[in-house]
């Protein structure tokens, strides 16, 4: 396993209004890691993850990323007019992926609703569509915000399997998670002020 | 397959603008409605109407450009698409420009085709309207670009429609002035060139402004 971290956040801090949300948090992920960001509601899990993803500039510290990553946020990224099929087609075109999309849809349990506009999908089906993006193109680092939310038991087991397979493949995952974790983590980061 | 983010963004924005139906019909209805109200307020003297007709259409075009812009970037912020685009290597400014042009094609370009018909209804001679279509096209694109900046700035605001109008309308002024002048001067005068210059200026500046506003909104 390689020793250079895929991502390294050093002494990160965030301020919300006049309050320090968190400070001095360092996170780094190497191949095979699953790092869970833990903390109470409002403690800043999502903020930290967005800083790691480069979506929000850290108010203290810095983030070094070596390559493109996958992002699953708490919003799924589906447009209201998109169907699971057209969503995956779209991002496959953006990324130049040649993945077999019908097979991915079947794999994610989306074969039936594959042509249903996302406005009419259930929360779990939307989440499955978003997670299907992880299979479009290989990226070493996955950043996931509450990925198990809205998924049924089968979906949770499947995502846990995907994460394990990705780690075994030399990938790394950083996930913000508040509840029970159906996966064995390699390291947990507790976020508190 | 080679990655083609801009082409994909263009395709996605076209179907987004098309899917709601309102993207094409709403501005057309608004454009027609505004132009049709004028004879009721100013009287029905054919001479007056023919004289002010092209100017009325400029006003109607500027207002119609504003009606669909509210959702262009707000939806991206709410559904998380903005987060995904922000993490791509392609600059968010180029994505925003691509989206704006796609929305202009669906919501703005049909207005150019309607202009001669509405002009005819106001009594403007047909042969005067056809060259004016170029001016309406340049002007409409300019309105959409500045409107896009306003839409990006107010992406996080609920019911942003009015705010978009407040921010964008001052930026419409140069295009409206040169656009209206170009109608009386035709292609011989310099107004059409100044109109083209204001469109080019918007093309150069608006994408950077949209990009900066969207990066701020994504935080």
Interface residues (C-beta under 8 A of the other chain):
Chain A: X50 X53 X54 X55 X56 X57 X68 X69 X71 X73 X74 X75 X76 X77 X78 X79 X80 X81 X82 X86 X90 X91 X92 X93 X94 X95 X96 X97 X98
Chain B: X1 X2 X3 X4 X5 X7 X8 X9 X11 X12 X15 X16 X19 X20 X75 X78 X79 X80 X81 X83 X84 X86 X87 X88 X89 X218 X219
